[in-house]
Amino acid sequence: MFDAAAIAAELRHAVDEGVEVILAAPEERSMRREGGTGWCAREAIGHLIDSACNNHRRFIVNQSPDVRELIVDPYVQNEWVERQHYAETPAARLAALWAVYNRHLADVIEHIPANVLNHPRGSLANYSFGYIGAREGDATLGHIAADYVAHIRH
C-alpha cells in the first residue's frame, strides 16, 4: 500500500536536494555536454520539467472513477527538450520552475485519497521510466507517483 503523504514528503525532499545541487554548480558548467553528446545539465533539468508536466496530467486524470485502466500517455522526450531550448535558459531559472512545479505536484499527490491511490487498474508495461513493484494488472496510481519520485532521484 502506498501512502500519499509519504510520497509527497519524499518528493519535497528530493526537490530540496535537487535545487541545492543545481544552484551549487557553476552556470557555465550547466551548458557543457559530457563527452560532447547527450543532454547538458540544463536540458536534463528541462526534461524533469517536462516529466512534471506529463505526470501532473497522469495524477489528475487517473483519479477519475471512470478510468478503468491507467492512462499513461507517452511523449517524445528528446523532441520536448529540443523544442523548448532549455540549453539556452539559465539553470537557476529552470531550477526555480522545476522546484515550484514539483512542490505543487507534492500537494496534488498528498491529497489523493488512499482508496484511489491504491486501486489496481491495469499494467504499466509501457511506462516510460520503469514501474516500481507492480505485477501485471496490479498497477496503481501509487505506482506512478512513487515511480515519479524515483525518476527525479535517478
C-alpha positions in Angstrom: 0.0 0.0 0.0 1.2 3.4 -0.9 0.9 6.4 1.4 0.2 9.7 -0.3 1.7 11.8 2.5 5.0 9.8 2.4 5.3 10.0 -1.3 4.7 13.8 -1.2 7.2 14.2 1.6 9.8 12.3 -0.4 9.1 14.4 -3.4 9.6 17.6 -1.4 12.8 16.3 0.0 14.1 15.3 -3.5 13.3 18.8 -4.8 15.1 20.5 -1.9 18.2 18.4 -2.5 18.0 18.9 -6.3 17.8 22.6 -6.1 20.8 22.7 -3.8 22.8 20.7 -6.3 21.7 22.7 -9.3 22.4 26.1 -7.7 25.8 25.0 -6.4 27.1 24.2 -9.9 28.7 27.0 -12.0 26.4 28.3 -14.7 28.9 27.7 -17.5 29.1 24.0 -16.5 25.4 23.6 -16.9 25.8 24.2 -20.6 28.5 21.6 -21.1 27.7 18.2 -22.7 29.7 15.4 -21.2 31.6 13.6 -23.9 30.1 16.1 -26.4 26.8 14.2 -26.8 23.6 13.8 -24.9 21.8 16.5 -22.8 23.6 19.2 -21.0 22.6 19.8 -17.3 20.1 22.5 -18.4 18.4 20.1 -20.8 18.3 17.4 -18.1 16.6 19.9 -15.8 14.2 20.8 -18.7 13.4 17.1 -19.1 12.5 16.9 -15.5 10.1 19.9 -16.0 8.6 18.1 -19.0 8.2 15.0 -16.8 6.5 17.1 -14.1 4.1 18.4 -16.8 3.2 14.9 -18.1 2.9 13.3 -14.7 0.8 16.2 -13.5 -1.8 15.1 -16.0 -1.5 11.5 -15.0 -2.0 12.3 -11.4 -5.2 14.2 -12.2 -6.9 12.1 -14.9 -6.2 8.8 -13.2 -8.2 9.9 -10.1 -11.4 9.8 -12.1 -13.7 6.9 -11.1 -14.4 6.4 -14.8 -10.8 5.4 -15.5 -10.7 1.6 -15.6 -7.1 1.3 -17.0 -4.3 3.7 -16.0 -3.9 6.5 -18.6 -0.2 7.0 -19.2 0.2 8.9 -22.5 3.7 8.7 -23.8 5.7 11.7 -25.0 8.8 12.1 -27.1 11.2 13.5 -24.5 14.0 14.4 -26.9 11.7 16.5 -29.0 10.2 18.2 -26.0 13.7 19.1 -24.8 14.8 20.3 -28.2 11.7 22.4 -28.9 11.9 24.3 -25.6 15.6 25.3 -26.0 16.4 24.5 -22.4 20.2 24.7 -23.2 19.7 28.5 -23.7 17.9 29.1 -20.5 19.8 29.9 -17.3 20.0 26.9 -14.9 18.7 29.0 -11.9 15.6 29.9 -13.8 15.0 26.2 -14.8 15.6 25.1 -11.2 13.0 27.6 -9.9 10.4 26.4 -12.3 11.2 22.8 -11.6 11.0 23.3 -7.9 7.7 25.3 -7.9 6.1 22.8 -10.2 7.2 19.8 -8.1 6.1 21.4 -4.9 2.7 21.8 -6.4 2.7 18.1 -7.5 3.6 17.1 -4.0 0.5 18.9 -2.8 -1.6 17.1 -5.5 -0.2 13.7 -4.6 -0.7 14.3 -0.8 -4.4 14.9 -1.4 -5.1 11.7 -3.5 -7.4 9.6 -1.4 -5.9 6.3 -0.3 -8.6 4.2 -2.0 -7.8 6.0 -5.3 -4.1 5.9 -4.9 -4.1 2.1 -4.2 -6.8 0.9 -6.6 -5.4 -1.7 -9.1 -6.0 -0.6 -12.6 -4.0 -2.4 -15.2 -0.5 -2.6 -16.4 2.4 -0.2 -16.6 4.4 -2.3 -19.0 4.8 0.6 -21.4 5.5 3.2 -18.8 8.5 5.3 -19.7 10.7 5.1 -16.6 10.1 1.6 -15.3 7.5 1.0 -12.6 8.1 0.0 -9.0 6.8 -3.3 -7.8 3.6 -3.7 -9.8 2.7 -7.1 -11.1 0.9 -7.4 -14.4 -2.6 -5.9 -13.9 -2.0 -4.7 -10.4 -0.6 -1.2 -11.2 -2.0 1.7 -9.3 -1.7 5.5 -9.3 0.5 5.0 -6.3 3.0 3.1 -8.5 3.0 6.1 -10.9 3.6 8.6 -8.1 6.3 6.6 -6.4 8.0 5.9 -9.7 7.9 9.7 -10.5 9.9 10.4 -7.3 12.4 7.6 -8.3 12.8 9.2 -11.7 13.7 12.5 -10.1 16.2 10.8 -7.9 17.7 8.9 -10.9 
